[in-house]
Amino acid sequence: MAYHIEDTCISCGACESECPVEAISMGDEIYVIDAKLCTDCGACAEVCPVDAAQPEA
């Protein structure tokens, strides 16, 4: 199960540098996570100041 970034993202970039597999990149307006690369480690969620990085339901 991969993580995703919700619309509450403020585009601060904290998550991108924490991702050990470089699955996070800037999308059109907010950051996005490539589900095929995500290893479900949760590093992005730990540093997100607005809790926008969440596990897929």
DOTORKE-317592 format. One record per residue: x, y, z of N, C-alpha, C in turn; residue in three letters; residue number from 0. Coordinates in Angstrom, 1 decimal, decimal comma. Layout:
BEGIN
[atom [X; Y; Z]; [X; Y; Z]; [X; Y; Z]; "Ala"; NUM],
...
END
This chain:
BEGIN
[atom [0,8; -1,2; 0,0]; [0,0; 0,0; 0,0]; [0,9; 1,2; 0,0]; "Met"; 0],
[atom [0,7; 2,1; -0,9]; [1,5; 3,3; -1,1]; [0,9; 4,5; -0,4]; "Ala"; 1],
[atom [1,7; 5,5; -0,1]; [1,2; 6,8; 0,4]; [0,7; 7,7; -0,7]; "Tyr"; 2],
[atom [-0,1; 8,6; -0,4]; [-0,5; 9,6; -1,4]; [-0,5; 11,0; -0,7]; "His"; 3],
[atom [-0,6; 12,0; -1,4]; [-0,6; 13,4; -0,9]; [-1,9; 14,0; -1,1]; "Ile"; 4],
[atom [-2,6; 14,5; -0,1]; [-3,9; 15,0; -0,2]; [-3,9; 16,5; -0,6]; "Glu"; 5],
[atom [-5,0; 17,1; -0,9]; [-5,1; 18,4; -1,4]; [-4,7; 19,5; -0,3]; "Asp"; 6],
[atom [-4,6; 19,0; 0,9]; [-4,2; 20,0; 2,0]; [-2,7; 20,3; 1,9]; "Thr"; 7],
[atom [-1,9; 19,7; 1,0]; [-0,5; 20,0; 0,8]; [-0,3; 21,5; 0,6]; "Cys"; 8],
[atom [0,7; 22,0; 1,3]; [1,1; 23,4; 1,1]; [2,4; 23,6; 0,2]; "Ile"; 9],
[atom [2,8; 22,5; -0,4]; [3,9; 22,6; -1,3]; [5,2; 23,1; -0,7]; "Ser"; 10],
[atom [5,5; 22,7; 0,6]; [6,6; 23,1; 1,3]; [7,9; 22,3; 0,9]; "Cys"; 11],
[atom [7,7; 21,1; 0,3]; [8,8; 20,3; -0,1]; [9,5; 19,5; 0,9]; "Gly"; 12],
[atom [9,1; 19,5; 2,2]; [9,7; 18,7; 3,2]; [9,7; 17,2; 2,9]; "Ala"; 13],
[atom [8,7; 16,7; 2,3]; [8,6; 15,3; 2,1]; [9,5; 14,8; 1,0]; "Cys"; 14],
[atom [9,7; 15,6; 0,0]; [10,5; 15,2; -1,2]; [11,9; 14,8; -0,8]; "Glu"; 15],
[atom [12,5; 15,6; 0,0]; [13,9; 15,3; 0,4]; [14,0; 14,1; 1,4]; "Ser"; 16],
[atom [12,9; 13,8; 2,0]; [13,0; 12,7; 3,0]; [12,7; 11,3; 2,4]; "Glu"; 17],
[atom [12,2; 11,3; 1,2]; [11,8; 10,0; 0,5]; [13,1; 9,2; 0,1]; "Cys"; 18],
[atom [13,3; 8,0; 0,7]; [14,5; 7,3; 0,4]; [14,5; 6,7; -1,0]; "Pro"; 19],
[atom [13,4; 6,6; -1,7]; [13,4; 6,0; -3,0]; [13,0; 7,0; -4,1]; "Val"; 20],
[atom [13,0; 8,3; -3,8]; [12,7; 9,4; -4,7]; [11,4; 9,3; -5,4]; "Glu"; 21],
[atom [10,4; 8,9; -4,7]; [9,0; 8,6; -5,3]; [8,2; 9,9; -5,3]; "Ala"; 22],
[atom [8,7; 11,0; -4,7]; [7,9; 12,2; -4,5]; [8,5; 13,3; -5,5]; "Ile"; 23],
[atom [7,6; 13,9; -6,2]; [8,0; 15,0; -7,1]; [6,9; 16,1; -7,1]; "Ser"; 24],
[atom [7,2; 17,3; -7,6]; [6,2; 18,4; -7,6]; [5,3; 18,1; -8,8]; "Met"; 25],
[atom [4,0; 18,2; -8,5]; [3,0; 18,0; -9,5]; [2,6; 19,4; -10,1]; "Gly"; 26],
[atom [1,5; 19,5; -10,6]; [1,0; 20,8; -11,2]; [0,9; 21,8; -10,1]; "Asp"; 27],
[atom [0,3; 21,5; -9,0]; [0,0; 22,4; -7,9]; [0,6; 21,9; -6,5]; "Glu"; 28],
[atom [0,6; 20,6; -6,3]; [1,0; 20,1; -5,1]; [2,0; 18,9; -5,4]; "Ile"; 29],
[atom [2,7; 18,4; -4,4]; [3,6; 17,3; -4,5]; [2,8; 16,0; -4,8]; "Tyr"; 30],
[atom [3,3; 15,1; -5,5]; [2,7; 13,8; -5,8]; [3,6; 12,7; -5,5]; "Val"; 31],
[atom [3,1; 11,5; -5,2]; [3,9; 10,3; -4,9]; [3,6; 9,3; -6,0]; "Ile"; 32],
[atom [4,7; 8,7; -6,6]; [4,6; 7,7; -7,5]; [4,3; 6,4; -6,8]; "Asp"; 33],
[atom [3,1; 5,8; -6,9]; [2,7; 4,6; -6,1]; [3,6; 3,4; -6,5]; "Ala"; 34],
[atom [4,1; 3,4; -7,7]; [4,9; 2,3; -8,1]; [6,3; 2,3; -7,5]; "Lys"; 35],
[atom [6,8; 3,4; -7,0]; [8,1; 3,6; -6,4]; [7,9; 3,6; -4,9]; "Leu"; 36],
[atom [6,8; 4,0; -4,3]; [6,6; 4,1; -2,9]; [6,8; 2,8; -2,2]; "Cys"; 37],
[atom [7,6; 2,8; -1,1]; [7,8; 1,5; -0,4]; [7,0; 1,5; 0,9]; "Thr"; 38],
[atom [6,1; 2,5; 1,1]; [5,2; 2,6; 2,3]; [6,0; 2,7; 3,6]; "Asp"; 39],
[atom [7,1; 3,5; 3,6]; [8,0; 3,6; 4,7]; [7,4; 4,7; 5,7]; "Cys"; 40],
[atom [6,7; 5,7; 5,2]; [6,1; 6,7; 6,1]; [7,0; 7,9; 6,4]; "Gly"; 41],
[atom [8,1; 7,9; 5,8]; [9,0; 9,1; 6,0]; [8,4; 10,4; 5,7]; "Ala"; 42],
[atom [7,6; 10,4; 4,6]; [7,0; 11,6; 4,2]; [5,9; 12,1; 5,2]; "Cys"; 43],
[atom [5,2; 11,2; 5,7]; [4,2; 11,5; 6,7]; [4,8; 12,1; 8,0]; "Ala"; 44],
[atom [5,9; 11,6; 8,4]; [6,6; 12,0; 9,6]; [7,0; 13,4; 9,5]; "Glu"; 45],
[atom [7,3; 14,0; 8,3]; [7,8; 15,3; 8,2]; [6,8; 16,3; 7,7]; "Val"; 46],
[atom [5,7; 15,9; 7,3]; [4,7; 16,8; 6,7]; [4,0; 17,6; 7,8]; "Cys"; 47],
[atom [4,1; 19,0; 7,7]; [3,6; 19,9; 8,7]; [2,1; 19,9; 8,7]; "Pro"; 48],
[atom [1,4; 19,5; 7,7]; [0,0; 19,6; 7,6]; [-0,7; 18,2; 7,4]; "Val"; 49],
[atom [0,0; 17,2; 7,7]; [-0,5; 15,8; 7,6]; [-1,1; 15,5; 6,2]; "Asp"; 50],
[atom [-0,5; 16,0; 5,1]; [-1,1; 15,8; 3,8]; [-0,7; 14,4; 3,3]; "Ala"; 51],
[atom [0,5; 13,9; 3,7]; [0,9; 12,6; 3,3]; [0,2; 11,5; 4,1]; "Ala"; 52],
[atom [-0,6; 10,7; 3,4]; [-1,4; 9,7; 4,1]; [-1,3; 8,3; 3,3]; "Gln"; 53],
[atom [-1,5; 7,2; 4,1]; [-1,5; 5,9; 3,4]; [-2,8; 5,8; 2,6]; "Pro"; 54],
[atom [-2,6; 5,1; 1,5]; [-3,8; 4,8; 0,6]; [-4,8; 4,0; 1,4]; "Glu"; 55],
[atom [-6,1; 4,3; 1,3]; [-7,1; 3,5; 2,0]; [-7,5; 2,2; 1,3]; "Ala"; 56],
END
